[in-house]
């Protein structure tokens, strides 16, 4: 019997689980780093809009980037403070981003990654069956800011990650100048949300696009897409309830 097998058999299950989790987290971090090096260099500023528990934030900091991270959920924000509150290169803001400053009601799900400001997200993903068993059984009033305000306060980011469960077009409505690169989460049930995002980006600058499915951290194809090409994909997949991913945009070189 190999030594590794012997060690595995002698390791208590709880310790084995923690060791396995640590290994998975290292592998995930390495995958994220390799992908985001296409957008970020050490010292760059990036915005993490919808930071949740900070897996992208952790990646950006491991790459030597400065990060402004927004997260409106109180429980998630407390976790972020424990993990990153002492880091001078991280600005944590308990707020959501939208078209304008103010306040809004965040619908809270026990599965915190599904909490949302978008009623369309809840209705469409329930109807499609994607999240038919999910619950949004309470709400929380949250502060709203905008990307323009964040840029005014902290500077122009090299990259903006937006993952806000169907509220992405509202986040972009609060942006009046092109940013070099960004990502927006996309579920095909909310095709209108994706189209509004493209409309806004086309009004701001000359962007080209990629798609990355799920958490693969790989582009679906090697060539960057035109806005028209991406619209074809959005139209073809409208209403699909199994795929999800992120649309990446960068100012055309």
Residue pairs with C-beta under 8 A, 6 or more apart in sequence:
8 16
11 19
28 55
29 58
29 59
29 62
31 217
32 55
32 56
32 59
32 217
33 59
33 62
33 63
34 217
35 212
35 217
35 218
36 59
36 60
36 63
36 159
37 63
39 158
39 159
39 181
39 250
40 46
40 60
40 63
40 65
40 158
40 159
41 64
41 65
41 158
42 63
42 64
42 65
43 64
43 65
43 66
44 65
44 66
44 157
44 158
44 159
45 65
45 66
45 67
45 68
45 154
45 155
45 156
45 157
45 158
46 60
46 65
46 66
46 67
46 68
46 157
46 158
46 159
46 160
46 161
47 67
47 68
47 69
47 70
47 147
47 150
47 154
47 157
47 159
47 160
47 161
48 54
48 56
48 57
48 60
48 67
48 68
48 69
48 70
48 161
49 70
49 97
49 147
49 160
49 161
49 162
49 163
49 164
49 171
50 70
50 71
50 161
50 162
50 163
50 164
50 165
50 185
51 57
51 69
51 70
51 71
51 76
51 80
51 92
52 71
52 73
52 76
52 112
52 113
52 163
53 76
53 79
53 80
53 112
54 69
54 79
54 80
54 83
54 84
56 161
56 163
57 67
57 69
57 80
57 84
57 90
58 83
60 67
61 67
61 84
61 87
61 89
61 90
65 89
65 158
66 89
66 90
67 89
67 90
67 91
68 90
68 91
68 93
68 150
68 154
68 157
69 80
69 84
69 90
69 91
69 92
69 93
70 93
70 94
70 95
70 96
70 97
70 145
70 150
71 77
71 80
71 92
71 93
71 94
72 94
72 95
72 96
72 106
72 140
72 142
72 143
73 106
73 108
73 112
73 115
73 140
74 94
74 140
75 112
76 112
77 92
77 94
80 92
81 92
84 90
84 92
85 92
91 154
93 145
94 142
94 143
95 142
95 143
95 144
95 145
96 104
96 106
96 117
96 142
96 143
96 144
96 145
96 164
96 167
97 144
97 145
97 146
97 147
97 150
97 162
97 164
97 171
97 174
98 104
98 117
98 144
98 145
98 146
98 167
98 170
98 171
98 173
98 174
99 146
99 170
99 173
99 174
100 144
100 146
100 174
101 144
101 145
101 146
101 149
102 144
103 141
103 142
103 143
103 144
104 117
104 141
104 142
104 144
105 117
105 139
105 140
105 141
105 142
106 115
106 116
106 117
106 139
106 140
106 141
106 142
107 115
107 116
107 117
107 119
107 122
107 136
107 139
108 115
108 136
108 137
108 138
108 139
108 140
109 115
109 116
109 134
109 135
109 136
109 137
110 135
110 137
111 134
113 165
114 131
114 134
114 136
114 165
115 136
115 165
116 122
116 136
116 164
116 165
116 166
116 167
117 142
117 164
117 165
117 167
117 170
118 164
118 165
118 166
118 167
118 170
118 190
118 193
120 166
120 190
120 192
120 193
121 165
121 166
121 167
121 187
121 190
122 131
122 136
124 166
124 187
124 189
124 190
125 131
125 134
125 187
125 189
125 241
126 132
126 134
127 189
128 189
128 239
128 241
129 241
130 187
130 189
130 241
130 242
145 174
146 174
146 175
147 160
147 171
147 172
147 174
147 175
147 179
148 174
148 175
148 176
148 177
149 174
151 157
151 177
151 179
156 177
156 179
156 180
157 179
157 180
158 180
158 181
159 179
159 180
159 181
159 182
159 183
160 179
160 181
160 182
160 183
161 182
161 183
162 168
162 171
162 172
162 182
162 183
162 184
162 185
163 183
163 184
163 185
163 246
164 171
164 185
165 185
166 187
166 190
166 193
168 184
168 185
168 186
168 193
168 194
168 197
169 193
169 194
169 196
169 197
169 200
171 184
172 184
172 196
172 197
172 200
172 201
173 200
175 200
175 204
176 204
177 204
178 201
178 204
178 205
178 207
178 251
180 250
180 251
181 248
181 249
181 250
181 251
182 248
182 249
183 212
183 246
183 247
183 248
183 249
184 194
184 197
184 246
184 247
184 249
185 244
185 245
185 246
186 193
186 194
186 211
186 234
186 244
186 245
186 246
186 247
187 244
188 234
188 237
188 238
188 239
188 240
188 241
188 243
188 244
189 238
189 239
189 240
189 241
191 234
191 235
191 237
191 238
191 239
194 234
194 247
195 231
195 234
197 247
198 209
198 227
198 230
198 231
198 234
201 207
201 227
201 249
202 227
205 251
206 251
206 252
207 227
207 249
207 250
207 251
207 252
208 224
208 225
208 226
208 227
208 249
208 250
208 252
209 224
209 225
209 226
209 227
209 229
209 230
209 247
209 248
209 249
210 219
210 220
210 221
210 224
210 225
210 247
210 248
211 219
211 220
211 225
211 230
211 233
211 245
211 246
211 247
211 248
212 218
212 219
212 220
212 245
212 246
212 248
213 220
213 243
213 244
213 245
214 243
214 244
214 245
216 245
219 248
220 245
224 250
225 233
230 247
237 243
